[in-house]
Each structure stands twice: as C-alpha cells, then as structure tokens.
C-alpha cells in the first residue's frame, strides 16, 4: 500500500478532528525469568543489523528506498515553483520519477498546499513559518512545537523522513503526537516535543506508550560515551522518559535496546551508570522466579533487588559462579552486599544464605603444562566450569619464548603494538606498562616473582574468539609485573594483602576496561581476570611465603 493514499488521509483527518486514539498498549507486566532462562531473555532485546524495527506500522524502509525518496524531493524542488492548482502533466510528480512508496495524488495535494502557503503574506514571517508547514510529497502538515523539533531533526532529509499522519491528541487530553515514516514526535506541556526513533519506540510500546510507567519522553536519543571509548568509538545511546530511560548499546551484529527505571536505575547510577563495571543494561527489568525480587541484566553483570535486602550489583567472576550455582534460587540466595575484598584480599560477596569467597575455588597448588607453560589446574577448571572455556592440558597456548626473554628482556608481542597471530592482526592494549626495572627470569631462585602472571596467562583475547568479538588483546603483563615488584619489595604478608593484591586487581580491571571499553567482551575479560587474580595471589603466597 502506498504511504499517502486517500484512505490514509481520511483516517488521519478524522483522528485530528476527534482527538484521535493513540497507539496505546497496556503496560506489559514484568516477565518472570529464571536463572536458566536469562540468556534467552536477553535475546528478546537484541536487534540484528543497522535497520531499526517496524513499530506500529512505522519504519522498515531500506537505505535504497530512503535514497530514492530523498532524490525525488531534490529533483522536485529543482524543477521549478510549485503549482497552486492541479495542472495535469505539469505537477512536480509528473517531472520526477516517484518512488513506489509515494502516492501521486497525495504528492499533488502536498504541492498545492506548499504553493498556497508560500503565496500567503503572513507565511513570510518567522512566527508564521514556524506555525505550520507541508513537506512534499506528504500532504500532512507539521505544526508548532512538533514542527520545530522535526526541523531540528533534519525534516524530510533527516532520519525521520516524511509525516504519515497529522497531529493527533493523545488519550490523556493533554499531549499530542505525530507519526513519521521512521519515527514519532510526542509533545506534552510539561515535557515539550521530543522525537522517538523506532529502537526506543519498540521499548516504549512494550511498556504502554505514554500511558504506561515510562510516561512521555523528556529528551531525544543522545550518545553516551560509556567507559573509556577506544579511538573515539561510540559506546551507546540513551533516551530519557518521565519514568525511566532506554539505552541502546552496540553488539557485534546489531544492538541491545533495554529500559531501566526505579531502584535498579538508582543503584546503577550510584555505581557510575555506563561508566560502571556493569556497563549498559541489555534487558528490561524482570521478576525473579519466587515472584518477590527484581533484577536487571547488564553487559558485565546484574543488579538484584529484594524488599528485605535492597539493590546490589553482582559482577565479574562472582556473578559467573553464583549464576552457575543457581543465582537467587541456589544455596546462597539473594545478594546483600556488592562484591568486595575481604581482609585477605580475596574477592567476596555476601548473600542472604551464604557468602561466596572466590578464593575457595583456588585452593590447590597443582600445576599442569599447557604448551610449555605451567598453569594452575584450578584455573583451568574454573575457566571450563564457570565460563565454558576449555583449554586441555598439553594444548598449544600463547607463551613467551623464555630463553630469548631472559637474554634480551624484549617482550613479544610488544606492548601497545599490532601482532600477527593465527592468521589475524591483533592490537595489543597495554594500559599498565611493564616497569622498566622488571627482570623476566624463570631461572631466578624466586622465579614466581619474575614470570609475569604466574601459573595463569599473560594475554587475553587471542585464543578465545567466541568471547572476544574485537581485534584487541588485553595485556596483563604490566599488572602482573608490577605485582611481582610489589611482592619483592614487601616481604610481610599483611602489606602484600593490603596493598599489592588490591592494586593487582585494580590494574587487571584497567586492562580489560581499556581494551574493550563498555561491551559484553569486557565482562568476559573481567571474569577471567578475577579468576587470574585469585590464582596469582594465591600461588605467589604459596611459592614465596605467605606469612
């Protein structure tokens, strides 16, 4: 069906006169989501590719169709002045090739309206020009504050394209709306006029439009830098509404688009919002299986709320372990604190039934060979059980060429360099540099203070391509070398636990943050790095004297 048919004009006119009926859906009840269903739940908020979804009949145009519409408008405007009456064979629609989506009768109606508006003396004034305007080939006028916002968005040459209906009164009797080919503009006396693209509109529709908990938009979608954008990359977008926010964040094959509100939003903002360790929300708030709690899922973890315990974040390796054990349905129950370091600098979080100490999963000092590198068996078991990464003993792995390193002290790959490995070119991201006084020497009497990341791994990303969707590799050598030097300079365990270990955890986190910005990949990196942290500190205590 063509965009601007006569039938559509009649319906739109009736809506405008009678006050109209907005596309109102009842506010969708929060879904109950079990820990086992979280992955499939997150997929509901995924959008493939760069084409926004179709929402309530709006959108769905290809780039080719958009280009055809824009070209037709330009050609029409260049073909001469508009006619103020219907002259067969002389209309703009006769002089240009109309795209298949455009109705000729509607285009002629729009041309006549434009000519009549231009012929009126009052139309030359700025105030009158802002009052109403027609945009060929659409016959629907855009007026007042909605017109101002539409022009700000680029009008017919912007992302919204052309109006597909006139302005209509919303059911609340206060606000107005207008549909366009690729989006909506809503106006309310207390919020003003704001454009809503189809990514945000789909979330808004799901939650009841302006009649639901989200209310009216209070701003347009704007970029959000997130945490440490790399090379100027954009990490996401946000649109605010009276009752909450909608965030859109890029993933490898599209976007995640989700809302966030209430106490979970408040707690997330307290932690730093997009700048926090959690990153962006990737699904709407959901109800826990017991029907009591609520939770929001993020790129690198979750925030859980319970009326008795409040809202707390669960992230990193603790989140992976807790989730694998059944999350709030498991033996530990709901979180009653955020993740913290205990008196021994072990990663810990308190839950309603039982605390989780990450150090309890790294108690063995048994080592196995992976390639020619000794690696903690606990570390390999942790990767496989909680992260699904299997590195069988004896398989190849990225290792330093130790004899050359001992002789030259030249690192391979170089810090902050490009690196060809397994047919790909990687970028080594080394935000924490190897100290200039660090000596790599696995023949040293205290070799665990001279081997970078003891019994774990020095780099992350190149051998886990299912988890790393970028061309970057996080470099852990600087954090581990700095930790080695700190241990070498401080022989008492309390200083090591109070200073050296927390700094290692901080530096590993920095490596993941700088390598992967705000992304799901950073979440994987950080989960692995926390496991590494427990391995390195635990094994160094064993190998170099812990008391």
C-alpha positions as CSV (number, residue, x, y, z in Angstrom):
1,X,0.0,0.0,0.0
2,X,1.3,3.4,-0.8
3,X,2.2,5.7,2.0
4,X,0.0,8.6,1.3
5,X,-3.2,7.1,0.0
6,X,-6.6,8.9,0.2
7,X,-7.8,6.3,2.7
8,X,-5.0,7.2,5.0
9,X,-5.7,10.9,4.6
10,X,-9.3,10.4,5.6
11,X,-8.4,8.3,8.7
12,X,-5.8,10.8,9.7
13,X,-8.2,13.8,9.3
14,X,-10.8,12.0,11.4
15,X,-8.2,11.4,14.1
16,X,-7.2,15.1,14.1
17,X,-10.7,16.4,14.3
18,X,-12.0,14.0,17.0
19,X,-8.9,14.0,19.2
20,X,-7.8,10.6,17.9
21,X,-6.8,7.4,19.5
22,X,-3.1,6.9,20.2
23,X,-1.5,3.5,19.7
24,X,-1.9,2.6,23.3
25,X,-1.0,-0.8,24.7
26,X,-1.5,-1.8,28.3
27,X,1.7,-1.6,30.3
28,X,3.3,-5.1,29.9
29,X,3.7,-6.9,33.2
30,X,7.3,-7.7,34.1
31,X,8.3,-11.2,33.0
32,X,9.3,-13.8,35.4
33,X,12.7,-15.0,34.4
34,X,14.6,-18.0,35.9
35,X,18.4,-18.1,36.0
36,X,18.3,-20.8,33.3
37,X,16.2,-18.5,31.0
38,X,18.3,-15.4,31.3
39,X,20.3,-15.9,28.1
40,X,17.1,-16.4,26.0
41,X,15.5,-13.4,27.8
42,X,18.4,-11.2,26.8
43,X,17.9,-12.2,23.2
44,X,14.4,-10.6,23.2
45,X,16.2,-7.2,23.4
46,X,18.6,-7.9,20.5
47,X,18.2,-6.2,17.1
48,X,20.1,-7.6,14.2
49,X,21.9,-5.2,11.8
50,X,21.6,-1.5,11.4
51,X,17.9,-1.3,10.4
52,X,15.5,-0.2,13.1
53,X,12.5,-2.4,13.8
54,X,9.0,-1.6,12.5
55,X,6.8,-0.2,15.3
56,X,3.1,0.2,14.9
57,X,3.4,0.4,11.2
58,X,6.2,2.9,11.3
59,X,9.6,2.2,9.7
60,X,11.0,-0.7,7.7
61,X,12.5,1.3,4.8
62,X,15.7,0.2,3.2
63,X,18.6,2.5,2.6
64,X,17.8,2.3,-1.1
65,X,14.2,3.4,-0.6
66,X,15.3,6.3,1.6
67,X,17.8,7.4,-1.0
68,X,15.1,7.2,-3.7
69,X,12.7,9.4,-1.7
70,X,15.4,12.0,-0.9
71,X,16.4,12.2,-4.6
72,X,12.8,12.6,-5.7
73,X,12.4,15.5,-3.3
74,X,15.5,17.2,-4.5
75,X,14.6,16.8,-8.2
76,X,11.1,18.2,-7.5
77,X,12.4,21.3,-5.7
78,X,14.9,21.9,-8.5
79,X,12.2,21.6,-11.2
80,X,10.5,24.9,-10.6
81,X,8.0,26.7,-8.4
82,X,5.1,24.6,-7.0
83,X,1.7,24.8,-8.7
84,X,-1.2,26.2,-6.6
85,X,-3.8,24.1,-8.5
86,X,-3.8,20.7,-10.2
87,X,-2.4,21.0,-13.8
88,X,-2.2,17.6,-15.4
89,X,1.3,16.9,-16.7
90,X,2.8,19.9,-15.0
91,X,3.0,18.8,-11.4
92,X,6.2,18.0,-9.6
93,X,5.0,14.4,-9.6
94,X,5.0,14.5,-13.4
95,X,8.5,15.9,-13.6
96,X,10.3,13.3,-11.4
97,X,10.2,9.6,-11.1
98,X,8.1,8.9,-7.9
99,X,9.3,6.1,-5.7
100,X,6.9,3.2,-5.5
101,X,6.2,4.1,-1.9
102,X,4.8,7.5,-2.8
103,X,1.1,8.1,-3.9
104,X,0.9,10.6,-6.8
105,X,-2.4,12.1,-5.7
106,X,-1.0,12.8,-2.2
107,X,2.1,14.3,-3.7
108,X,0.0,16.7,-5.9
109,X,-2.1,17.6,-2.8
110,X,1.1,18.5,-1.0
111,X,2.5,20.6,-3.8
112,X,-0.7,22.7,-4.0
113,X,-0.6,23.2,-0.2
114,X,3.0,24.3,-0.4
115,X,2.3,26.8,-3.1
116,X,-0.7,28.2,-1.2
117,X,1.4,28.6,1.9
118,X,4.1,30.4,0.0
119,X,1.6,32.8,-1.5
120,X,0.3,34.0,1.8
121,X,2.0,37.2,3.0
122,X,1.9,36.1,6.6
123,X,3.8,32.9,5.7
124,X,6.9,35.0,5.2
125,X,7.2,35.9,8.9
126,X,9.3,33.6,11.1
127,X,6.5,33.1,13.6
128,X,4.0,32.1,10.9
129,X,6.6,29.9,9.2
130,X,7.1,28.0,12.5
131,X,3.3,27.6,12.9
132,X,2.7,25.0,10.1
133,X,4.4,23.6,7.1
134,X,3.9,21.0,4.4
135,X,6.8,18.8,3.2
136,X,6.4,17.4,-0.3
137,X,5.3,14.7,-1.2
138,X,3.4,14.3,2.1
139,X,0.1,16.2,2.4
140,X,0.2,16.2,6.2
141,X,1.1,19.5,7.8
142,X,3.5,19.7,10.7
143,X,2.8,22.4,13.2
144,X,4.1,24.3,16.3
145,X,6.5,22.7,18.7
146,X,6.4,19.4,16.8
147,X,7.4,21.3,13.6
148,X,10.3,22.9,15.4
149,X,11.5,19.5,16.6
150,X,11.1,18.0,13.2
151,X,13.1,20.7,11.5
152,X,15.8,20.2,14.2
153,X,16.0,16.5,13.2
154,X,16.6,17.5,9.6
155,X,12.9,17.5,8.5
156,X,12.3,15.4,5.3
157,X,16.0,14.9,4.7
158,X,16.7,13.7,8.2
159,X,16.3,10.3,9.7
160,X,12.5,10.7,10.3
161,X,11.7,11.2,6.6
162,X,8.1,12.4,6.0
163,X,5.0,12.8,8.1
164,X,2.5,10.0,7.5
165,X,-0.4,11.5,9.5
166,X,-1.5,14.8,11.0
167,X,-1.1,15.7,14.6
168,X,-3.5,14.0,17.0
169,X,-4.5,14.4,20.6
170,X,-3.4,11.7,23.0
171,X,-5.9,9.9,25.3
172,X,-4.8,11.9,28.3
173,X,-6.3,15.0,26.6
174,X,-3.0,16.9,27.1
175,X,-0.3,15.7,24.8
176,X,-0.1,15.5,21.0
177,X,1.7,13.1,18.7
178,X,2.6,12.8,15.1
179,X,3.9,9.8,13.1
180,X,6.6,10.0,10.5
181,X,7.9,7.4,8.2
182,X,10.8,6.4,10.5
183,X,9.8,7.6,13.9
184,X,7.5,9.7,16.2
185,X,7.3,13.1,17.8
186,X,5.4,13.4,21.0
187,X,4.6,16.7,22.8
188,X,3.3,17.4,26.3
189,X,3.0,20.8,28.0
190,X,5.3,19.7,30.8
191,X,8.0,17.9,28.8
192,X,8.0,19.7,25.4
193,X,8.3,18.0,22.0
194,X,10.8,15.1,21.5
195,X,11.5,12.7,18.7
196,X,11.5,8.9,19.4
197,X,13.2,6.6,17.0
198,X,12.0,3.0,16.5
199,X,14.6,1.4,18.8
200,X,13.2,3.4,21.7
201,X,9.7,3.3,20.4
202,X,9.6,-0.5,20.5
203,X,10.6,-0.5,24.2
204,X,8.1,2.3,24.8
205,X,5.3,0.4,23.0
206,X,6.1,-2.7,25.0
207,X,5.6,-0.7,28.2
208,X,2.3,1.0,27.3
209,X,3.5,4.1,25.4
210,X,2.8,7.4,27.3
211,X,0.0,5.8,29.3
212,X,2.5,3.3,30.8
213,X,5.1,3.6,33.5
214,X,7.5,5.3,31.1
215,X,5.3,8.3,30.5
216,X,6.3,10.9,27.9
217,X,9.8,11.4,26.5
218,X,11.8,14.2,28.2
219,X,14.6,14.2,25.6
220,X,15.7,12.7,22.3
221,X,18.2,9.9,21.9
222,X,21.7,11.1,22.5
223,X,25.1,9.5,22.5
224,X,26.6,8.1,25.7
225,X,30.3,7.6,25.8
226,X,30.3,4.8,28.4
227,X,33.6,3.9,29.9
228,X,36.8,4.7,28.1
229,X,35.8,4.7,24.5
230,X,38.6,3.4,22.3
231,X,39.8,5.6,19.4
232,X,36.7,7.7,19.7
233,X,34.2,4.9,19.3
234,X,30.7,5.4,20.4
235,X,29.6,3.1,23.1
236,X,25.9,3.7,23.3
237,X,22.8,5.9,23.3
238,X,20.2,6.9,25.8
239,X,16.7,8.4,25.7
240,X,15.1,9.7,28.9
241,X,11.4,9.4,29.7
242,X,9.4,10.6,32.7
243,X,9.5,7.2,34.4
244,X,12.9,5.9,33.3
245,X,15.4,5.5,30.5
246,X,16.0,3.5,27.3
247,X,19.6,2.5,26.5
248,X,20.9,1.2,23.2
249,X,24.3,-0.4,23.0
250,X,26.1,-1.9,20.0
251,X,27.0,-5.6,19.9
252,X,28.9,-7.5,17.2
253,X,25.8,-8.0,14.9
254,X,23.4,-5.2,16.0
255,X,22.2,-3.6,19.2
256,X,20.8,-4.4,22.6
257,X,17.9,-2.0,23.5
258,X,16.5,-2.0,27.0
259,X,14.8,0.1,29.6
260,X,15.8,0.7,33.2
261,X,14.0,2.5,36.0
262,X,13.3,2.7,39.7
263,X,15.6,1.4,42.4
264,X,17.7,-0.6,40.0
265,X,18.3,2.5,37.9
266,X,19.2,4.5,41.1
267,X,21.7,1.9,42.2
268,X,23.3,1.6,38.8
269,X,23.7,5.4,38.6
270,X,25.3,5.4,42.1
271,X,27.8,2.9,40.8
272,X,28.6,5.1,37.8
273,X,25.9,4.1,35.2
274,X,27.5,3.4,31.8
275,X,30.9,4.2,33.3
276,X,30.5,1.5,36.0
277,X,31.9,-2.0,35.9
278,X,28.4,-3.3,34.8
279,X,28.3,-1.4,31.6
280,X,25.0,-0.8,29.8
281,X,21.7,-2.6,30.5
282,X,20.9,-5.3,28.0
283,X,17.4,-6.4,29.0
284,X,14.3,-4.8,30.7
285,X,13.9,-5.3,34.5
286,X,12.4,-8.8,35.2
287,X,10.9,-10.7,38.1
288,X,12.8,-13.4,39.9
289,X,11.3,-16.9,40.0
290,X,10.0,-16.5,43.5
291,X,7.9,-13.5,42.4
292,X,9.5,-11.3,45.1
293,X,12.7,-10.0,43.8
294,X,13.5,-7.9,40.7
295,X,16.7,-7.8,38.6
296,X,18.3,-6.0,35.7
297,X,20.9,-7.6,33.4
298,X,23.9,-5.6,32.2
299,X,26.9,-6.2,29.9
300,X,29.1,-7.3,32.7
301,X,26.7,-8.5,35.5
302,X,23.4,-7.8,37.1
303,X,21.7,-5.8,39.8
304,X,19.3,-7.7,42.1
305,X,16.7,-6.1,44.3
306,X,14.8,-7.7,47.2
307,X,12.4,-5.9,49.6
308,X,14.4,-7.2,52.6
309,X,18.0,-6.6,51.2
310,X,17.8,-3.7,48.8
311,X,19.6,-3.5,45.4
312,X,23.1,-4.9,45.0
313,X,25.3,-5.5,42.0
314,X,26.8,-8.9,41.2
315,X,29.6,-8.8,38.6
316,X,32.8,-10.4,37.4
317,X,33.8,-13.9,38.3
318,X,31.4,-13.9,41.3
319,X,28.5,-13.4,39.0
320,X,29.6,-16.3,36.8
321,X,29.9,-18.6,39.8
322,X,26.7,-17.5,41.5
323,X,24.7,-17.8,38.3
324,X,26.1,-21.3,37.6
325,X,25.1,-22.3,41.1
326,X,21.5,-21.2,40.5
327,X,21.7,-17.5,41.3
328,X,19.0,-16.5,43.8
329,X,17.4,-20.0,43.6
330,X,20.7,-21.6,44.6
331,X,22.1,-22.3,48.0
332,X,23.4,-18.7,48.5
333,X,20.2,-16.8,47.9
334,X,20.0,-13.0,47.2
335,X,23.0,-10.6,47.3
336,X,23.0,-8.5,50.5
337,X,26.3,-6.6,49.6
338,X,28.2,-5.7,46.5
339,X,31.5,-7.5,45.6
340,X,34.4,-6.5,47.9
341,X,37.8,-7.7,49.0
342,X,38.0,-9.3,52.4
343,X,40.8,-9.0,55.0
344,X,42.9,-11.4,53.0
345,X,42.1,-9.5,49.7
346,X,40.1,-12.4,48.4
347,X,37.1,-11.5,46.2
348,X,34.0,-11.9,48.2
349,X,30.3,-11.2,48.2
350,X,27.7,-11.7,50.9
351,X,24.4,-13.4,50.2
352,X,21.3,-13.9,52.3
353,X,22.1,-17.6,53.0
354,X,25.8,-18.0,52.4
355,X,28.8,-15.8,51.4
356,X,30.8,-16.5,48.3
357,X,34.6,-16.4,48.6
358,X,36.2,-16.7,45.2
359,X,39.4,-17.9,46.9
360,X,37.6,-21.1,47.9
361,X,37.7,-22.2,44.2
362,X,41.5,-21.8,44.0
363,X,42.9,-23.9,46.9
364,X,45.1,-26.4,45.1
365,X,48.7,-25.7,44.1
366,X,48.6,-28.4,41.4
367,X,50.1,-27.3,38.1
368,X,49.8,-28.8,34.6
369,X,51.6,-28.0,31.3
370,X,49.7,-26.0,28.7
371,X,52.1,-25.9,25.8
372,X,55.4,-25.2,27.6
373,X,53.8,-23.1,30.4
374,X,52.9,-24.3,33.9
375,X,49.3,-23.4,34.6
376,X,47.1,-23.8,37.7
377,X,44.8,-26.8,37.4
378,X,42.2,-24.8,39.5
379,X,42.4,-22.0,36.9
380,X,41.7,-24.4,34.0
381,X,38.8,-26.0,35.9
382,X,37.4,-22.5,36.7
383,X,37.5,-21.5,33.0
384,X,35.8,-24.6,31.9
385,X,33.2,-24.9,34.7
386,X,32.0,-21.3,35.0
387,X,33.0,-19.7,31.7
388,X,32.8,-22.6,29.3
389,X,36.3,-22.1,28.1
390,X,38.2,-25.4,27.7
391,X,42.0,-25.4,27.5
392,X,43.1,-29.1,27.8
393,X,46.5,-29.7,29.3
394,X,49.1,-30.2,26.7
395,X,47.4,-28.0,24.1
396,X,49.1,-25.1,22.5
397,X,48.9,-21.7,24.1
398,X,50.4,-18.2,23.7
399,X,53.6,-18.2,25.6
400,X,56.8,-16.1,25.8
401,X,59.9,-17.6,24.3
402,X,61.7,-17.8,27.6
403,X,65.3,-18.2,26.6
404,X,65.2,-15.2,24.4
405,X,63.3,-13.1,27.0
406,X,65.9,-13.9,29.7
407,X,68.6,-12.8,27.4
408,X,67.1,-9.7,25.7
409,X,64.3,-8.6,28.1
410,X,62.3,-7.7,24.9
411,X,58.7,-8.5,25.1
412,X,56.9,-10.5,22.4
413,X,54.5,-9.2,21.4
414,X,55.5,-5.6,22.2
415,X,53.3,-3.6,24.4
416,X,50.7,-1.4,22.6
417,X,51.6,-2.9,19.2
418,X,50.0,-4.8,16.3
419,X,50.5,-8.5,16.4
420,X,50.0,-11.2,13.8
421,X,48.8,-14.4,15.3
422,X,46.8,-17.3,13.9
423,X,46.1,-15.5,10.6
424,X,44.7,-12.4,12.3
425,X,46.2,-9.0,13.1
426,X,45.6,-8.1,16.8
427,X,46.1,-4.9,18.7
428,X,47.9,-5.4,22.0
429,X,46.3,-3.0,24.5
430,X,48.8,-2.3,27.4
431,X,47.4,0.5,29.6
432,X,49.6,-0.7,32.6
433,X,53.1,-0.9,31.3
434,X,55.8,-3.3,32.4
435,X,58.1,-1.4,34.8
436,X,61.5,-0.6,33.3
437,X,63.2,-2.3,36.2
438,X,61.3,-5.5,35.9
439,X,63.5,-8.6,35.2
440,X,61.9,-11.6,33.5
441,X,63.8,-14.7,34.5
442,X,62.2,-18.1,35.1
443,X,65.6,-19.4,36.3
444,X,65.6,-16.9,39.2
445,X,65.5,-18.5,42.7
446,X,62.2,-16.7,43.2
447,X,61.0,-17.2,39.7
448,X,57.4,-16.6,40.5
449,X,58.3,-13.0,41.0
450,X,59.9,-12.9,37.6
451,X,57.5,-14.6,35.3
452,X,54.7,-12.1,34.7
453,X,51.3,-13.7,35.5
454,X,52.3,-16.8,37.5
455,X,50.6,-20.1,36.5
456,X,47.8,-18.3,34.5
457,X,48.1,-16.3,31.3
458,X,49.8,-13.1,30.3
459,X,47.4,-12.0,27.5
460,X,43.7,-12.5,27.0
461,X,41.6,-12.4,23.8
462,X,43.6,-14.1,21.1
463,X,42.6,-17.7,21.9
464,X,39.0,-17.1,23.0
465,X,37.4,-15.7,19.8
466,X,33.9,-16.9,20.9
467,X,34.1,-14.5,23.8
468,X,36.2,-11.7,22.2
469,X,34.4,-10.0,19.3
470,X,37.0,-7.4,18.7
471,X,40.5,-7.2,17.3
472,X,42.1,-6.3,20.6
473,X,44.0,-8.3,23.2
474,X,44.2,-7.3,26.8
475,X,47.8,-7.3,28.1
476,X,48.1,-8.5,31.7
477,X,51.9,-8.5,31.8
478,X,52.2,-4.9,33.2
479,X,49.8,-5.5,36.1
480,X,51.5,-8.8,37.0
481,X,55.0,-7.4,36.7
482,X,54.0,-4.5,38.9
483,X,52.6,-7.0,41.4
484,X,55.8,-9.1,41.3
485,X,57.9,-6.0,42.2
486,X,55.5,-5.1,45.0
487,X,55.8,-8.6,46.5
488,X,59.6,-8.4,46.1
489,X,59.8,-5.1,47.9
490,X,57.3,-6.1,50.7
491,X,58.0,-9.4,52.4
492,X,55.4,-9.3,55.1
493,X,52.0,-10.8,54.1
494,X,49.9,-8.1,55.6
495,X,51.4,-5.4,53.3
496,X,51.1,-7.7,50.3
497,X,47.4,-8.4,51.1
498,X,46.6,-4.8,51.9
499,X,48.5,-3.1,49.1
500,X,50.0,-5.3,46.4
501,X,46.9,-7.6,45.9
502,X,44.2,-4.9,45.6
503,X,46.5,-3.0,43.2
504,X,46.8,-6.1,41.0
505,X,43.0,-6.5,40.9
506,X,42.6,-2.8,40.0
507,X,45.3,-3.0,37.2
508,X,43.8,-6.1,35.7
509,X,40.4,-4.4,35.6
510,X,42.0,-1.4,33.9
511,X,43.5,-3.7,31.3
512,X,40.0,-5.1,30.5
513,X,38.4,-1.7,30.6
514,X,40.9,0.0,28.3
515,X,41.0,-3.0,25.8
516,X,37.2,-3.4,25.5
517,X,35.6,-0.2,26.6
518,X,31.9,-0.7,27.5
519,X,31.0,-4.0,25.9
520,X,30.0,-7.6,26.7
521,X,33.6,-8.6,25.8
522,X,34.9,-6.6,28.8
523,X,32.6,-8.6,31.0
524,X,34.2,-11.9,29.9
525,X,37.6,-10.3,30.2
526,X,36.9,-9.2,33.7
527,X,35.5,-12.5,34.8
528,X,38.6,-14.3,33.6
529,X,40.9,-11.6,35.1
530,X,39.3,-12.1,38.6
531,X,40.0,-15.8,38.3
532,X,43.6,-14.9,37.4
533,X,43.8,-12.6,40.3
534,X,42.9,-15.3,42.8
535,X,45.4,-17.7,41.1
536,X,48.3,-15.3,41.0
537,X,47.9,-14.0,44.6
538,X,47.2,-17.5,45.9
539,X,50.1,-19.2,44.2
540,X,52.6,-16.4,45.0
541,X,51.7,-16.7,48.6
542,X,52.4,-20.4,48.4
543,X,55.6,-20.1,46.3
544,X,57.1,-17.0,48.0
545,X,56.0,-17.4,51.6
546,X,52.6,-16.2,52.8
547,X,53.3,-15.5,56.4
